Every structure is written in structure tokens, then in C-alpha cells.
Amino acid sequence: MGRIRIRAFVATVVLSTMLALPGPLVQSAAAVQDATPVAGDAGEGSVLLFAAPGMRSDLVESFATEGALPAMSVMLTSGTSADGGLL
């Protein structure tokens, strides 16, 4: 009789936890989606976001100029870069 009560208790705790978790997760995801800004002139073009922690932009630019990094050279000439040493 004791085992049945323990199993019922465990099943109740697991079920209540499973039912309680999706609500806050979905609400936070919806809040993040609502907070995402949308540009007024957003087009249909492709976007590439590239991040390389620890990469020095001055070295990338010099290697791209020398031809050692042809893909980065294309990205530097036809892409956009940020101020402050960010490519």
C-alpha cells in the first residue's frame, strides 16, 4: 500500500511540473519576440551574421589584402562593418 502512495505522489509531482513549465517558457519567448525591433526598410536580401571571438580585425584586414583570406576580403569589400575595430 505504501509503494502505491509513493508512486502516485511521484506521478503527481512529475505531471504537475510538466504542466507548469511550458507556460512561463512560452510567455518569455513571446516577450522576446515582441521586443525584437523591425527595420522600416527591411528587404528580402540575405543576411550573414559572423562572430569570431578573439579575432583581431587589423590582422584579418591585412591578411585579406594580401589574398590569404579571400572570403573575408569579399565580406570586407561588399559587407558592412562596425566602428571600434569590429568587422
ROSE-4610 file (N, C-alpha, C; in Angstrom, 1 decimal, always signed):
// ROSE-4610
residu = [M/M/M/G/G/G/R/R/R/I/I/I/R/R/R/I/I/I/R/R/R/A/A/A/F/F/F/V/V/V/A/A/A/T/T/T/V/V/V/V/V/V/L/L/L/S/S/S/T/T/T/M/M/M/L/L/L/A/A/A/L/L/L/P/P/P/G/G/G/P/P/P/L/L/L/V/V/V/Q/Q/Q/S/S/S/A/A/A/A/A/A/A/A/A/V/V/V/Q/Q/Q/D/D/D/A/A/A/T/T/T/P/P/P/V/V/V/A/A/A/G/G/G/D/D/D/A/A/A/G/G/G/E/E/E/G/G/G/S/S/S/V/V/V/L/L/L/L/L/L/F/F/F/A/A/A/A/A/A/P/P/P/G/G/G/M/M/M/R/R/R/S/S/S/D/D/D/L/L/L/V/V/V/E/E/E/S/S/S/F/F/F/A/A/A/T/T/T/E/E/E/G/G/G/A/A/A/L/L/L/P/P/P/A/A/A/M/M/M/S/S/S/V/V/V/M/M/M/L/L/L/T/T/T/S/S/S/G/G/G/T/T/T/S/S/S/A/A/A/D/D/D/G/G/G/G/G/G/L/L/L/L/L/L]
num = [1/1/1/2/2/2/3/3/3/4/4/4/5/5/5/6/6/6/7/7/7/8/8/8/9/9/9/10/10/10/11/11/11/12/12/12/13/13/13/14/14/14/15/15/15/16/16/16/17/17/17/18/18/18/19/19/19/20/20/20/21/21/21/22/22/22/23/23/23/24/24/24/25/25/25/26/26/26/27/27/27/28/28/28/29/29/29/30/30/30/31/31/31/32/32/32/33/33/33/34/34/34/35/35/35/36/36/36/37/37/37/38/38/38/39/39/39/40/40/40/41/41/41/42/42/42/43/43/43/44/44/44/45/45/45/46/46/46/47/47/47/48/48/48/49/49/49/50/50/50/51/51/51/52/52/52/53/53/53/54/54/54/55/55/55/56/56/56/57/57/57/58/58/58/59/59/59/60/60/60/61/61/61/62/62/62/63/63/63/64/64/64/65/65/65/66/66/66/67/67/67/68/68/68/69/69/69/70/70/70/71/71/71/72/72/72/73/73/73/74/74/74/75/75/75/76/76/76/77/77/77/78/78/78/79/79/79/80/80/80/81/81/81/82/82/82/83/83/83/84/84/84/85/85/85/86/86/86/87/87/87]
x = [+0.8/+0.0/+0.9/+2.0/+2.9/+3.5/+3.9/+4.5/+3.5/+2.3/+1.3/+1.2/+1.2/+1.1/+2.3/+3.5/+4.8/+4.7/+4.3/+4.2/+3.2/+2.1/+1.1/+1.6/+2.3/+2.9/+3.9/+4.8/+5.8/+5.2/+4.2/+3.5/+2.8/+2.2/+1.6/+2.6/+3.7/+4.7/+5.3/+5.6/+6.1/+5.1/+3.8/+2.8/+2.6/+2.5/+2.3/+3.5/+4.7/+5.9/+5.8/+5.5/+5.4/+4.4/+3.3/+2.2/+2.5/+3.3/+3.6/+4.7/+5.6/+6.8/+6.5/+5.7/+5.6/+5.0/+4.2/+3.6/+4.6/+5.5/+6.5/+7.5/+7.8/+8.7/+8.1/+6.9/+6.2/+6.0/+5.7/+5.4/+6.7/+7.9/+9.1/+9.6/+9.3/+9.7/+8.8/+7.6/+6.7/+7.1/+7.5/+8.0/+9.3/+10.2/+11.4/+11.0/+10.1/+9.7/+9.1/+8.3/+7.7/+8.7/+9.8/+10.8/+11.8/+11.7/+12.6/+12.3/+13.2/+12.9/+12.9/+12.0/+11.9/+12.2/+13.1/+13.5/+12.4/+12.2/+11.2/+11.4/+12.7/+13.1/+13.6/+13.1/+13.6/+13.3/+14.3/+14.2/+14.2/+14.2/+14.2/+15.6/+16.6/+18.0/+18.5/+19.6/+20.2/+21.0/+21.1/+21.9/+22.8/+24.1/+25.1/+25.6/+25.4/+26.0/+27.2/+28.3/+29.6/+30.2/+30.6/+31.3/+32.4/+33.6/+34.7/+35.4/+35.1/+35.7/+37.2/+37.9/+39.3/+40.0/+39.2/+39.8/+40.2/+41.4/+41.8/+41.5/+40.7/+40.3/+41.4/+42.5/+43.6/+44.3/+44.5/+45.2/+44.3/+43.0/+42.1/+42.2/+42.2/+42.2/+43.6/+44.7/+46.0/+46.1/+45.6/+45.6/+44.7/+43.5/+42.6/+43.2/+43.9/+44.6/+45.7/+46.4/+47.4/+46.9/+45.6/+45.0/+44.9/+45.4/+45.4/+44.0/+43.1/+41.7/+40.7/+40.6/+39.7/+38.2/+37.7/+36.3/+36.1/+37.0/+36.9/+37.1/+38.0/+38.2/+36.8/+36.1/+34.8/+33.8/+33.8/+32.9/+33.3/+34.6/+35.0/+34.7/+34.8/+34.6/+33.1/+32.3/+30.9/+29.9/+30.5/+29.6/+29.7/+29.3/+29.2/+30.1/+30.7/+31.5/+31.0/+31.4/+31.0/+32.2/+32.0/+33.1/+33.7/+34.9/+35.6/+36.3/+36.7/+37.5/+36.7/+35.4/+34.6/+34.4/+34.5/+34.4/+32.9]
y = [-1.2/+0.0/+1.3/+1.2/+2.4/+2.7/+1.6/+1.8/+2.5/+2.1/+2.7/+4.2/+4.6/+6.0/+6.8/+6.2/+6.9/+7.0/+6.0/+6.1/+7.2/+7.2/+8.2/+9.6/+9.7/+11.0/+11.5/+10.6/+10.9/+11.2/+10.5/+10.7/+12.1/+12.5/+13.8/+14.9/+14.8/+15.8/+16.0/+14.9/+14.9/+15.6/+15.1/+15.7/+17.1/+17.6/+19.0/+19.8/+19.3/+20.0/+20.2/+19.1/+19.2/+20.1/+20.2/+21.1/+22.5/+22.8/+24.1/+24.8/+24.0/+24.6/+25.3/+24.7/+25.3/+26.7/+27.0/+28.4/+29.5/+29.5/+30.5/+30.5/+29.3/+29.3/+29.9/+29.6/+30.2/+31.7/+32.1/+33.5/+34.3/+33.8/+34.5/+34.6/+33.5/+33.5/+34.5/+34.6/+35.6/+37.0/+37.3/+38.6/+39.0/+38.0/+38.3/+38.6/+37.9/+38.1/+39.5/+39.9/+41.2/+42.4/+42.1/+43.1/+43.3/+42.4/+42.4/+43.6/+44.5/+45.6/+45.2/+45.9/+45.6/+46.9/+46.8/+48.0/+48.3/+49.6/+50.1/+49.7/+49.6/+49.3/+47.9/+47.0/+45.6/+45.0/+44.5/+43.9/+42.4/+41.8/+40.4/+39.8/+40.6/+40.1/+39.2/+38.5/+37.5/+38.3/+37.8/+38.4/+37.3/+37.7/+36.8/+37.5/+36.9/+37.4/+36.5/+37.1/+36.4/+36.9/+36.0/+36.3/+35.4/+35.9/+35.1/+35.7/+35.3/+35.8/+35.7/+36.8/+36.8/+37.1/+37.3/+37.6/+39.0/+39.4/+40.7/+41.3/+42.4/+42.9/+43.4/+44.0/+44.5/+43.4/+42.3/+41.1/+40.6/+40.5/+40.0/+40.9/+42.2/+43.2/+43.0/+42.9/+42.8/+41.4/+40.3/+39.1/+39.1/+39.7/+39.8/+40.6/+41.7/+42.5/+41.7/+40.9/+40.0/+38.9/+38.6/+37.5/+36.2/+36.2/+34.9/+34.6/+35.5/+35.3/+35.8/+35.1/+35.7/+35.9/+34.9/+35.1/+36.3/+36.5/+37.7/+39.0/+38.9/+40.1/+40.4/+39.5/+39.7/+40.3/+39.7/+40.3/+41.7/+42.0/+43.4/+44.4/+44.0/+44.9/+45.1/+44.1/+44.2/+44.2/+44.0/+43.9/+45.2/+45.1/+46.2/+45.9/+46.9/+46.7/+47.8/+47.5/+48.4/+49.2/+50.3/+51.1/+50.4/+50.9/+50.3/+49.0/+48.8/+47.6/+46.4/+46.5/+45.3/+45.3/+44.1/+43.9/+43.9]
z = [+0.0/+0.0/+0.0/+0.7/+0.8/-0.6/-1.3/-2.6/-3.6/-3.5/-4.4/-4.1/-2.9/-2.5/-3.0/-2.8/-3.3/-4.8/-5.5/-7.0/-7.4/-6.7/-7.0/-6.7/-5.6/-5.3/-6.3/-6.7/-7.7/-9.0/-9.4/-10.7/-10.7/-9.5/-9.4/-9.5/-8.8/-8.8/-10.3/-10.9/-12.3/-13.2/-13.2/-14.0/-13.8/-12.5/-12.2/-12.7/-12.6/-13.0/-14.5/-15.2/-16.7/-17.2/-16.5/-16.9/-16.5/-15.5/-15.1/-15.9/-16.4/-17.1/-18.4/-19.3/-20.6/-20.6/-19.7/-19.6/-19.6/-18.6/-18.5/-19.6/-20.1/-21.3/-22.5/-22.8/-23.9/-23.8/-22.6/-22.3/-22.5/-22.0/-22.2/-23.6/-24.3/-25.8/-26.5/-26.2/-26.8/-26.5/-25.3/-24.9/-25.6/-25.8/-26.6/-28.0/-28.6/-30.0/-30.1/-29.2/-29.3/-29.1/-28.4/-28.2/-29.3/-30.3/-31.4/-32.4/-32.6/-33.5/-34.9/-35.7/-37.1/-37.9/-38.8/-39.6/-40.5/-40.8/-41.7/-43.1/-43.5/-44.9/-45.0/-44.2/-44.2/-45.6/-46.2/-47.6/-47.5/-48.6/-48.7/-48.9/-48.8/-49.0/-47.9/-48.3/-47.3/-46.3/-45.1/-44.0/-43.5/-43.3/-42.7/-41.5/-40.3/-39.1/-38.7/-38.6/-38.4/-37.1/-36.2/-35.0/-34.8/-34.5/-34.2/-32.9/-31.7/-30.5/-30.6/-30.2/-30.2/-31.5/-32.5/-33.9/-33.9/-34.3/-34.4/-35.8/-35.8/-37.1/-37.9/-37.3/-38.0/-38.8/-38.2/-38.8/-40.0/-39.7/-40.8/-42.0/-41.8/-42.9/-43.6/-42.9/-43.6/-44.4/-43.8/-44.5/-45.7/-45.6/-46.7/-47.8/-47.5/-48.5/-49.2/-48.5/-49.1/-49.9/-49.8/-50.5/-49.8/-48.5/-47.7/-47.2/-47.2/-46.7/-47.8/-48.9/-50.0/-49.6/-48.8/-48.4/-47.5/-46.6/-45.7/-46.5/-47.6/-48.4/-49.1/-49.6/-50.2/-49.2/-48.0/-47.0/-46.6/-46.5/-46.2/-47.2/-48.5/-49.6/-49.9/-49.7/-50.1/-48.9/-47.7/-46.5/-45.7/-44.5/-43.5/-42.3/-41.8/-40.5/-39.5/-38.3/-37.2/-36.8/-36.1/-35.6/-34.4/-34.0/-32.8/-33.1/-34.3/-34.6/-34.9/-35.0/-35.3/-36.8/-37.4/-38.8/-39.2]
